Amino acid sequence: MPGMFAGMPSGMMSGLLDRILKGAREEFPALLARLAEDPPDGVAYDAMTLSGKMAAAKLALPDIALLPSYATNEHFSMRDLMPGPPPPGMVEAWKQVGQRIHDFAAEQGVGHLQFMGGPPASLNISFIPREFQPSGETFDGRFHFVGPCLGLRGNEEAWRPRPRTGRCCSSRWGPPR
């Protein structure tokens, strides 16, 4: 069985990881400077990025992983669902990029950073319902499944939007212009 990686060049995934690393090299110093100006209580980040996870580790802040898809824990990994092994060369390419990520984290004083497949964050927010999560029953209190829920909710009648006050709060990433 060729598996889901059949026909995928080994450089495709390492190219993606290279772009993630390049982004972190550009973003991380600016992110640290910004967080030093106004230290947060924690750092929420997309689980497919490095800068947020690294900033939380470097600043010893709670890390909050935002998971747009399936979560992983000590009992479940997406690798478990793959029907076949990766093509020759892909594992080696991932190891090389993983070493470069580790080296970058060490250069930044973060120490060992395991990207994709490392231990779960202190808090993990998955945007799918627990019922859709494979092995959903194995995820502990570090995980919150907040995805679209079907059917009525017990507190559906209780929530009402606040009256408009004319003030608005907006947030964006990047330096002020």
TIDRENGU-327743 format. One record per residue: residue in three letters; x, y, z of N, C-alpha, C in turn; residue number from 1. Coordinates in steps of 0.2 Angstrom, whole numbers, always signed. Each point is the difference from the previous one (the first is absolute). Example, Ala and Ser with C-alpha at 12.3 -4.5 7.8 and 13.67 -1.06 7.14 Angstrom:
BEGIN
NODE  keke    npx    npy    npz   capx   capy   capz    cpx    cpy    cpz  fidren
NODE   ALA    +66    -28    +39     -4     +6     +0     +4     +6     +0       1
NODE   SER     -2     +5     -4     +4     +6     +1     -4     +5     +3       2
//
This chain:
BEGIN
NODE  keke    npx    npy    npz   capx   capy   capz    cpx    cpy    cpz  fidren
NODE   MET     +4     -6     +0     -4     +6     +0     +5     +6     +0       1
NODE   PRO     -1     +5     -5     +4     +5     +0     -1     +6     +5       2
NODE   GLY     -6     +0     +3     -1     +5     +5     -1     +7     -3       3
NODE   MET     -2     +5     +5     -2     +6     -2     +6     +5     -3       4
NODE   PHE     +6     -3     +1     +6     +4     -2     +2     -2     -7       5
NODE   ALA     -4     -5     -3     +2     -2     -6     +1     +6     -6       6
NODE   GLY     +5     +0     -3     +1     +5     -5     +2     +7     +2       7
NODE   MET     +0     +1     +7     +2     +6     +3     +8     +0     +0       8
NODE   PRO     +3     +5     -3     +7     +1     +1     +2     +1     +7       9
NODE   SER     +6     -3     +2     +2     +1     +7     +2     +8     +1      10
NODE   GLY     +1     +3     -5     +2     +8     +1     -6     +4     +2      11
NODE   MET     -6     -3     -2     -7     +4     +1     -1     +2     +7      12
NODE   MET     +1     -5     +5     -1     +1     +7     +6     +4     +3      13
NODE   SER     +6     -2     -2     +5     +4     +3     +0     +7     -3      14
NODE   GLY     -3     +1     -6     +0     +7     -2     -5     +4     +4      15
NODE   LEU     -6     -4     +2     -4     +4     +5     +3     +1     +6      16
NODE   LEU     +4     -4     +3     +3     +1     +7     +5     +5     -1      17
NODE   ASP     +4     +0     -6     +4     +6     -1     -3     +7     +0      18
NODE   ARG     -6     +0     -3     -4     +7     +0     -2     +1     +7      19
NODE   ILE     -2     -5     +4     -2     +2     +7     +7     +2     +4      20
NODE   LEU     +5     -3     -1     +6     +2     +3     +3     +7     -2      21
NODE   LYS     -1     +2     -7     +2     +6     -2     -5     +6     +3      22
NODE   GLY     -6     -2     +0     -5     +5     +4     +2     +1     +7      23
NODE   ALA     +2     -5     +3     +2     +1     +7     +6     +4     +1      24
NODE   ARG     +5     -1     -4     +6     +4     +0     -2     +7     -1      25
NODE   GLU     -5     +2     -4     -2     +7     -1     -4     +3     +6      26
NODE   GLU     -5     -5     +2     -5     +3     +5     +2     +0     +7      27
NODE   PHE     +5     -5     +2     +1     -1     +7     +3     +6     +4      28
NODE   PRO     +5     +3     -3     +3     +6     +3     -5     +5     +1      29
NODE   ALA     -4     +1     -5     -5     +6     +1     -6     -2     +5      30
NODE   LEU     -2     -7     +0     -5     -2     +5     +3     +1     +7      31
NODE   LEU     +6     -2     +1     +3     +1     +7     +0     +7     +2      32
NODE   ALA     +2     +4     -4     +1     +7     +1     -7     +3     +2      33
NODE   ARG     -5     -2     -4     -7     +2     +2     -3     -2     +6      34
NODE   LEU     +2     -7     +2     -3     -3     +6     +4     +3     +6      35
NODE   ALA     +6     +3     -1     +4     +3     +5     -3     +6     +2      36
NODE   GLU     -3     +4     -5     -3     +6     +1     -6     +0     +5      37
NODE   ASP     -4     -6     -2     -7     -1     +4     +0     -7     +1      38
NODE   PRO     +3     -3     +5     +0     -7     +2     -7     -3     +0      39
NODE   PRO     -2     -5     -3     -7     -3     +0     +0     -5     +6      40
NODE   ASP     -6     -3     +1     +0     -5     +5     +1     -7     -3      41
NODE   GLY     +0     +0     -6     +1     -6     -4     +1     +1     -7      42
NODE   VAL     +2     -5     -4     +1     +1     -7     -4     -5     -4      43
NODE   ALA     -5     +2     -4     -4     -4     -4     +3     +0     -7      44
NODE   TYR     +1     -6     -3     +3     +0     -7     -3     -6     -4      45
NODE   ASP     +0     +1     -6     -2     -5     -5     +5     -6     +1      46
NODE   ALA     -2     -6     +1     +5     -6     +1     +4     -1     -6      47
NODE   MET     -1     +3     -5     +4     -1     -6     +6     +5     -1      48
NODE   THR     +1     +4     +5     +5     +6     +0     +5     -2     +6      49
NODE   LEU     +6     +3     -1     +5     +0     +5     +0     +5     +5      50
NODE   SER     -1     +6     -2     +2     +6     +4     -4     +1     +6      51
NODE   GLY     -7     -2     +0     -4     +1     +6     +2     -6     +5      52
NODE   LYS     +1     -6     -2     +3     -5     +5     +6     +2     +3      53
NODE   MET     +5     +2     -5     +7     +2     +3     -1     +6     +5      54
NODE   ALA     -4     +5     -2     -1     +6     +5     -2     -2     +7      55
NODE   ALA     -5     -5     +0     -3     -2     +6     +6     -4     +4      56
NODE   ALA     +4     -4     -3     +5     -3     +3     +5     +5     +3      57
NODE   LYS     +2     +4     -5     +6     +5     +2     -2     +4     +6      58
NODE   LEU     -7     +3     +0     -2     +4     +5     -3     -3     +6      59
NODE   ALA     +0     -7     +0     -3     -4     +5     -7     +2     +2      60
NODE   LEU     -4     +0     -6     -7     +2     +0     -4     -6     -2      61
NODE   PRO     -6     -1     +3     -5     -5     -2     +0     +0     -8      62
NODE   ASP     +0     -6     -3     -1     +0     -7     -7     -3     -2      63
NODE   ILE     -3     +3     -5     -7     -2     -2     +0     -1     -7      64
NODE   ALA     +0     -7     -2     +0     -2     -7     -7     +1     -3      65
NODE   LEU     -1     +3     -5     -6     +0     -4     +0     -5     -6      66
NODE   LEU     -4     -5     +0     +0     -6     -4     -6     +1     -5      67
NODE   PRO     +1     +2     -6     -5     +0     -5     -3     -7     -2      68
NODE   SER     +4     -5     +2     -2     -7     -3     +1     -5     +6      69
NODE   TYR     +2     -6     -1     +0     -5     +5     +6     +2     +5      70
NODE   ALA     -1     -2     +6     +5     +1     +6     +4     -7     +0      71
NODE   THR     +5     +1     +3     +4     -6     +2     +2     +0     +7      72
NODE   ASN     +1     -6     +3     +2     +0     +7     +4     -7     +1      73
NODE   GLU     +2     -2     +6     +4     -6     +1     -3     -6     -3      74
NODE   HIS     -7     +0     -1     -3     -6     -2     -2     +0     -8      75
NODE   PHE     +0     +6     -3     -2     +0     -7     +4     +5     -4      76
NODE   SER     +2     -2     -6     +4     +4     -4     -4     -1     -7      77
NODE   MET     +0     +5     -4     -2     -1     -7     +4     -5     -4      78
NODE   ARG     +6     -1     +2     +4     -5     -3     -3     -7     +0      79
NODE   ASP     -4     -1     +6     -3     -7     +1     -5     -1     -6      80
NODE   LEU     -3     +5     -3     -5     -1     -5     +2     -1     -7      81
NODE   MET     +7     +2     -1     +3     +0     -6     +0     -8     -3      82
NODE   PRO     -3     -1     -6     +0     -7     -2     +7     -3     -3      83
NODE   GLY     +5     +4     +0     +6     -3     -2     +6     +5     +2      84
NODE   PRO     +6     -3     -1     +6     +4     +2     +1     +6     -5      85
NODE   PRO     +4     +5     +2     +1     +6     -4     +5     -3     -5      86
NODE   PRO     +1     +4     -6     +4     -3     -5     +8     +1     +2      87
NODE   PRO     +4     -4     -3     +7     +1     +1     +2     +7     +0      88
NODE   GLY     +4     +2     +5     +3     +7     +0     -4     +4     +4      89
NODE   MET     -6     -1     +1     -4     +5     +3     +2     +0     +8      90
NODE   VAL     +1     -6     +3     +1     +0     +7     +7     +4     +1      91
NODE   GLU     +5     -2     -4     +6     +3     +0     +0     +8     -1      92
NODE   ALA     -4     +2     -4     -1     +8     -1     -3     +3     +6      93
NODE   TRP     -5     -4     +3     -3     +3     +6     +5     +0     +6      94
NODE   LYS     +4     -5     +0     +5     +0     +5     +5     +6     +0      95
NODE   GLN     +2     +1     -7     +4     +6     -1     -3     +7     +2      96
NODE   VAL     -6     +1     -2     -3     +6     +1     -2     +0     +8      97
NODE   GLY     -1     -5     +3     -1     +0     +7     +6     +2     +4      98
NODE   GLN     +6     -3     -2     +6     +3     +3     +1     +7     -1      99
NODE   ARG     -2     +3     -6     +1     +7     -1     -5     +4     +5     100
NODE   ILE     -6     -3     +1     -4     +4     +4     +3     -1     +7     101
NODE   HIS     +2     -5     +2     +3     -1     +7     +6     +5     +1     102
NODE   ASP     +4     +0     -5     +6     +5     +0     -2     +7     +0     103
NODE   PHE     -5     +2     -3     -3     +7     +0     -3     +1     +7     104
NODE   ALA     -3     -4     +3     -3     +0     +7     +6     +1     +5     105
NODE   ALA     +5     -4     -1     +6     +1     +5     +3     +6     -1     106
NODE   GLU     +1     +3     -6     +3     +6     -2     -4     +6     +4     107
NODE   GLN     -7     -1     +0     -4     +5     +4     -1     -1     +7     108
NODE   GLY     +4     -5     +3     +0     -1     +7     -6     -4     +2     109
NODE   VAL     -4     -3     -4     -6     -4     +2     +2     -7     +2     110
NODE   GLY     +5     -3     -2     +2     -7     +2     -4     -4     -5     111
NODE   HIS     -1     -6     +2     -3     -5     -5     -7     +1     -1     112
NODE   LEU     -1     +1     -7     -7     +1     -2     -2     -6     -5     113
NODE   GLN     -5     -3     +2     -3     -6     -4     -6     +3     -4     114
NODE   PHE     +1     +1     -6     -6     +3     -4     -3     -6     -4     115
NODE   MET     -7     +1     +1     -4     -5     -3     +1     -7     +3     116
NODE   GLY     -3     -2     +4     +1     -7     +3     +2     +1     +7     117
NODE   GLY     +2     +6     +3     +2     +1     +6     -5     -1     +6     118
NODE   PRO     +1     +1     +6     -5     +0     +5     -5     +5     -1     119
NODE   PRO     -6     -1     +2     -6     +5     -1     +2     +6     +4     120
NODE   ALA     -3     +6     -2     +1     +6     +4     -4     +0     +6     121
NODE   SER     +1     +5     +4     -3     +0     +7     -8     +0     -1     122
NODE   LEU     -2     +4     -5     -7     +0     -2     +0     -1     -8     123
NODE   ASN     -5     -4     -2     -1     -2     -7     -7     +2     -2     124
NODE   ILE     -1     +4     -5     -7     +1     -2     -1     -2     -7     125
NODE   SER     -4     -5     -1     -1     -3     -6     -7     +2     -3     126
NODE   PHE     +0     +2     -6     -6     +3     -3     -4     -5     -3     127
NODE   ILE     +0     -7     +2     -5     -5     -2     -3     -3     +6     128
NODE   PRO     -6     -3     -1     -3     -3     +6     +4     -6     +3     129
NODE   ARG     +0     -1     +6     +3     -6     +3     -3     -7     -4     130
NODE   GLU     -6     +0     -2     -3     -6     -3     +4     -1     -7     131
NODE   PHE     +3     +5     -3     +3     -1     -6     +7     -2     +1     132
NODE   GLN     +3     +1     +6     +7     -1     +1     +1     -7     +1     133
NODE   PRO     +5     -3     -4     +1     -7     +1     +3     -1     +7     134
NODE   SER     -2     -5     +3     +2     -2     +7     -1     +6     +5     135
NODE   GLY     -6     +3     -1     -2     +6     +4     +0     -1     +7     136
NODE   GLU     -2     -6     +2     +0     -1     +7     +6     +0     +4     137
NODE   THR     +6     +0     -4     +7     +0     +3     +2     +7     +2     138
NODE   PHE     -3     +5     -2     +2     +7     +1     -2     +2     +6     139
NODE   ASP     +5     +3     +4     -2     +2     +7     -1     +7     +0     140
NODE   GLY     +0     +3     +6     -2     +7     +2     +4     +5     -4     141
NODE   ARG     +6     -2     -3     +4     +5     -3     -4     +2     -7     142
NODE   PHE     -5     -4     -2     -3     +1     -7     -7     +2     +1     143
NODE   HIS     -2     +5     -4     -6     +2     -1     -2     +0     -7     144
NODE   PHE     -6     -4     -1     -2     -1     -7     -6     +5     -1     145
NODE   VAL     +1     +5     -4     -5     +6     +0     -3     +0     -7     146
NODE   GLY     +1     -5     -4     -3     +1     -7     -7     +0     -1     147
NODE   PRO     -3     +1     -6     -7     +1     +0     -3     -6     +3     148
NODE   CYS     -5     +1     +4     -4     -5     +3     -7     +0     -3     149
NODE   LEU     -2     -6     -1     -7     -1     -3     -5     -1     +5     150
NODE   GLY     -6     +3     -1     -5     -1     +4     -1     +6     +5     151
NODE   LEU     -5     -1     +5     +0     +6     +5     +5     -1     +5     152
NODE   ARG     +1     +5     +3     +5     +1     +6     -4     +1     +6     153
NODE   GLY     +2     -2     +6     -4     +1     +6     -1     +8     +2     154
NODE   ASN     +5     +4     -2     +0     +7     +2     -2     +4     -6     155
NODE   GLU     -3     -3     -5     -2     +4     -6     -4     +6     +1     156
NODE   GLU     -5     +0     +4     -5     +5     +2     +3     +6     +4     157
NODE   ALA     +6     -2     +4     +3     +4     +5     +4     +6     -3     158
NODE   TRP     +3     -1     -6     +5     +5     -3     -4     +5     -4     159
NODE   ARG     +2     +6     +2     -3     +6     -4     +6     +5     -2     160
NODE   PRO     +0     +2     -6     +6     +5     -1     -1     +6     +4     161
NODE   ARG     +6     +3     +2     +0     +6     +4     -3     +6     -4     162
NODE   PRO     -3     +5     +3     -2     +6     -3     +6     +3     -3     163
NODE   ARG     -1     +3     -6     +6     +3     -3     +2     +7     +4     164
NODE   THR     +6     +1     +1     +3     +6     +3     +3     +4     -4     165
NODE   GLY     +1     -2     -7     +3     +5     -4     +8     -1     -1     166
NODE   ARG     +3     -4     +5     +7     -2     +0     +1     -6     -3     167
NODE   CYS     +6     -1     -3     +2     -6     -4     +7     -2     +2     168
NODE   CYS     +2     -6     +0     +7     -2     +2     +2     -4     -6     169
NODE   SER     +5     +1     -3     +3     -4     -6     +7     -2     +2     170
NODE   SER     +2     -5     -3     +7     -3     +2     +2     -2     -7     171
NODE   ARG     +7     +0     -1     +3     -2     -6     +7     -2     +2     172
NODE   TRP     +3     -4     -5     +8     -2     +1     +4     +5     -4     173
NODE   GLY     +6     +1     +3     +4     +4     -4     +2     +7     +4     174
NODE   PRO     +5     +3     -3     +2     +7     +4     -5     +5     -2     175
NODE   PRO     -1     +5     +4     -4     +6     -1     +2     +3     -6     176
NODE   ARG     -4     +3     -4     +1     +4     -6     +0     +7     +1     177
//
